[in-house]
Every structure is written in C-alpha cells, then in structure tokens.
Amino acid sequence: MPMRTTAMLRISIVALVFGALAPPAAHGAPEPKPISIASANLKAGLTQSDIKQVRTHAEYWVAELAAAERAEGVYNAREGILADYNKYGDSLRYKVEFARSTAAVVPTTLAALSQNDRLKAQKEINFAIVISKMPQLTAISAMDVLVKHANPGVRFLGWQGYKGVRDDAIRGGGAGVKTLQAALQRHAGTEPSPLVAAVIVDVMRLDTRDLKSKTFQKAFDLNFNTLIVMQKTTCSRLAAGDADWARPCIAALPILRDANEFYKPDNKKTAAILQQLINVAQAGAKAYAAAGGTGPKAFQCVPLLLQVEPIIGSISNDSGRDIRDPLLDKKKGDVEKATAIRRGVLEWIDRLEELGVKTPVFAPIKKPSPTTQPAKTTA
C-alpha cells in the first residue's frame, strides 16, 4: 500500500472515529424506558426480565444507528449504546450480557447496510467502535465478523477488540481462544493493510509474565508459528519497496526477542528466530535503498533498522554495529549510506551462517488486477 494511501486510511479512521461531534439529535422510534436493574441482581445474576431490558436497549440503539440519516444521528446512537453498556460499570455480569446482546445484532445489521447509504462507511466504523469498546468474550463473535470486513478501518477496530479480550480468551481456554487463534491463522498472512497488520501482530504479543501458565505457553507457541507465516508476506512487501510494511515488522521484533527466551535452549528455534530477524533487516535495508536513503519512505525504515540489530546481536552474542554505524554516519551521502547498510546486513548473514542463517529469499509481490473487486462484507 503506497504511503499516501496509508496516510489517507489513517486520517479516515481518525476522522470517522472522532467524527460526528455535533450535538446528538433524536431519530426514529421513541427510546425505551431507562434500564433499571436491582443492585442485588447485578451481583447475583440478571433475571430474564433484566436480560430483556438489556436486549431491548441494545437492539434499539443498533437499529437507530443503522437507520440514521444524519451524522449526528450516528453519533447519538453510538453514544446511546455505550452509555447503556457503561450504566452499571461495576457489574461484570451486566456488561457481559450487554455485550452479548449487542454482538448478536451488529453483524447482520452491518451486512444489511445499503450500498447507497451516504453514511455507510461512517456507520460501519461506529459499529466497530462499539464492539471494540466491549472487552467481553460474549462480543467475540462480532469481532470475528469485523476482522473480515472490506473496510480496513472496521478490520482495524475489530482487531483492537480482539486485543481487549485476548488474555481472558487464553485464560478461559475454551471456544473464545479457538475463535481468536483461528482468526489469527486465517488473516495474519493475507491482511492487505500494513496498519491493520501491525494491530494483528500486537494481538499476538503476550506479556512474558503470563508465560508461567501452560495455557499462555501454548498460545505463545501458536502465535509464534502464525507470526512466522505472516512474516513471509510482510517482509516480501517491505523488500519490494513498500516502506509502510516496516510498521508490522517493528511490531514483530519484541515477539521474536521474547521467543528466544521462551524457547531456550533450543538451537533450531534460535536459528529460526535469527533467520526471521535477518529477513526483517534485509527487507528493511532493501526498502531503505529503494528509496535512495532519503525521504519519507527511507525514514519509515530507520526505526526498524536501528531496533533489529541489537536484538540480533543479543541473541548471537555479537556486538557488531554493521547496520547502525553506517545508518548514523552523518558523513556518508544518502546513496552511500544505503549501500553500506545493505552490505552490513550481508556481513551479519556471513557471521551467522554457522548458526544456520541463510540469505533471505523474498517471494515476488503480485500487483492487484485493475479489475479486481473489493472483498465483500462477511457476516
């Protein structure tokens, strides 16, 4: 994705997330009576009458958002959902049920939005905002729909939602973690947006303090293997000169660093980790050189090149600065610097050959056909 396209996506996400700030206006059917649940039920468990209230409000606001004819109506409905969701903020039982009721109707409503609706993209984003702000496992079915959506902003927020429920899903060890892991394996290597890909990598990164638990250990191992698959696409896109893909590569570095500690003393895993780091370094150096060592595209590669080398050195017990020294050398010209950085990566490959590291080979990136249609919304 060209940098201008990525910038536009970033702006679009921000604009739609924080847009529609005009005062809310009423729209459609009368709002149901305010939810009223006894404090005892909030602690012990909601009754069927309580659940009916929750479901009625969730369905009302979702319908209002879908039917809104003005931006302020979209805002009103979104804030109405979130206000009701947070009404009893101290009651997990209540929030779990409200998330369940909302997730039950958002996917079908999202899929039914008219292509002729001028507010369609804004509604999609606001539905995604709602789900992303409900970090309950009962909303995970809706998150799974969001990450399949044609709108990259919706996918971005869907993965943010997954990030919010990730740890609970792993601890639960049931259907939630299976849904999450399946989503990661399905989308990690096929996501076309580098911004969204970076969030996917963030979802895969676990707190090392949790790795004492066997469920987290299993999740880490699955995530590492998924990341390796994802890196094939990510590094290939970066090596082809698309500097926006430096972002998910940077996000992957802490996972690769943590993996070295996690798998010790496994020499094969160490070699695999070093290979991934070298792939990242080589791809970053190629993208930097393709930009002539100057301009925004080269600048995007700088943090990646500066961060990857110390991790390689730490794992291989090598204090070399073959990448950083030329990168930080103010006396070198842009092209000379780019050439020296690529040579520095090759020097690392030579020294790591005895550990099993090979010269990276990147798959060619196929350019999309001009007749290719965007993916359809999946619900």
C-alpha positions, 0 to 999 in steps of 0.5 A, spaced: 500 500 500 503 506 497 504 511 503 499 516 501 494 511 501 496 509 508 496 516 510 489 517 507 486 510 511 489 513 517 486 520 517 479 516 515 479 512 521 481 518 525 476 522 522 470 517 522 472 515 529 472 522 532 467 524 527 460 526 528 461 531 534 455 535 533 450 535 538 446 528 538 439 529 535 433 524 536 431 519 530 426 514 529 422 510 534 421 513 541 427 510 546 425 505 551 424 506 558 431 507 562 434 500 564 433 499 571 436 493 574 436 491 582 443 492 585 442 485 588 441 482 581 447 485 578 451 481 583 447 475 583 445 474 576 440 478 571 433 475 571 430 474 564 426 480 565 433 484 566 436 480 560 430 483 556 431 490 558 438 489 556 436 486 549 431 491 548 436 497 549 441 494 545 437 492 539 434 499 539 440 503 539 443 498 533 437 499 529 437 507 530 444 507 528 443 503 522 437 507 520 440 514 521 440 519 516 444 524 519 451 524 522 449 526 528 444 521 528 450 516 528 453 519 533 447 519 538 446 512 537 453 510 538 453 514 544 446 511 546 449 504 546 455 505 550 452 509 555 447 503 556 453 498 556 457 503 561 450 504 566 452 499 571 460 499 570 461 495 576 457 489 574 461 484 570 455 480 569 451 486 566 456 488 561 457 481 559 450 480 557 450 487 554 455 485 550 452 479 548 446 482 546 449 487 542 454 482 538 448 478 536 445 484 532 451 488 529 453 483 524 447 482 520 445 489 521 452 491 518 451 486 512 444 489 511 447 496 510 445 499 503 450 500 498 447 507 497 447 509 504 451 516 504 453 514 511 455 507 510 462 507 511 461 512 517 456 507 520 460 501 519 466 504 523 461 506 529 459 499 529 466 497 530 467 502 535 462 499 539 464 492 539 471 494 540 469 498 546 466 491 549 472 487 552 467 481 553 468 474 550 460 474 549 462 480 543 467 475 540 463 473 535 462 480 532 469 481 532 470 475 528 465 478 523 469 485 523 476 482 522 473 480 515 470 486 513 472 490 506 473 496 510 480 496 513 478 501 518 472 496 521 478 490 520 482 495 524 477 496 530 475 489 530 482 487 531 483 492 537 477 488 540 480 482 539 486 485 543 481 487 549 479 480 550 485 476 548 488 474 555 481 472 558 480 468 551 487 464 553 485 464 560 478 461 559 481 456 554 475 454 551 471 456 544 473 464 545 481 462 544 479 457 538 475 463 535 481 468 536 487 463 534 483 461 528 482 468 526 489 469 527 491 463 522 486 465 517 488 473 516 495 474 519 498 472 512 493 475 507 491 482 511 492 487 505 493 493 510 500 494 513 496 498 519 491 493 520 497 488 520 501 491 525 494 491 530 494 483 528 501 482 530 500 486 537 494 481 538 499 476 538 504 479 543 503 476 550 506 479 556 512 474 558 509 474 565 503 470 563 508 465 560 508 461 567 501 458 565 501 452 560 495 455 557 499 462 555 505 457 553 501 454 548 498 460 545 505 463 545 507 457 541 501 458 536 502 465 535 509 464 534 508 459 528 502 464 525 507 470 526 512 466 522 507 465 516 505 472 516 512 474 516 513 471 509 508 476 506 510 482 510 517 482 509 516 480 501 512 487 501 517 491 505 523 488 500 519 490 494 519 497 496 513 498 500 516 502 506 509 502 510 510 494 511 516 496 516 510 498 521 508 490 522 515 488 522 517 493 528 511 490 531 514 483 530 521 484 533 519 484 541 515 477 539 521 474 536 526 477 542 521 474 547 521 467 543 528 466 544 527 466 551 521 462 551 524 457 547 531 456 550 535 452 549 533 450 543 538 451 537 533 450 531 528 455 534 534 460 535 536 459 528 529 460 526 528 466 530 535 469 527 533 467 520 526 471 521 530 477 524 535 477 518 529 477 513 526 483 517 533 487 516 534 485 509 527 487 507 528 493 511 535 495 508 532 493 501 526 498 502 531 503 505 535 503 498 529 503 494 528 509 496 535 512 495 536 513 503 532 519 503 525 521 504 519 519 507 519 512 505 527 511 507 525 514 514 519 509 515 525 504 515 530 507 520 526 505 526 526 498 524 533 498 522 536 501 528 531 496 533 533 489 529 540 489 530 541 489 537 536 484 538 540 480 533 546 481 536 543 479 543 541 473 541 548 471 537 552 474 542 555 479 537 556 486 538 557 488 531 554 495 529 554 493 521 547 496 520 547 502 525 554 505 524 553 506 517 545 508 518 548 514 523 554 516 519 552 523 518 558 523 513 556 518 508 551 521 502 544 518 502 546 513 496 552 511 500 549 510 506 544 505 503 549 501 500 553 500 506 547 498 510 545 493 505 552 490 505 552 490 513 546 486 513 550 481 508 556 481 513 551 479 519 548 473 514 556 471 513 557 471 521 551 467 522 551 462 517 554 457 522 548 458 526 544 456 520 542 463 517 541 463 510 540 469 505 533 471 505 529 469 499 523 474 498 517 471 494 515 476 488 509 481 490 503 480 485 500 487 483 492 487 484 488 486 477 485 493 475 479 489 475 479 486 481 473 487 486 473 489 493 472 483 498 465 483 500 462 484 507 462 477 511 457 476 516 
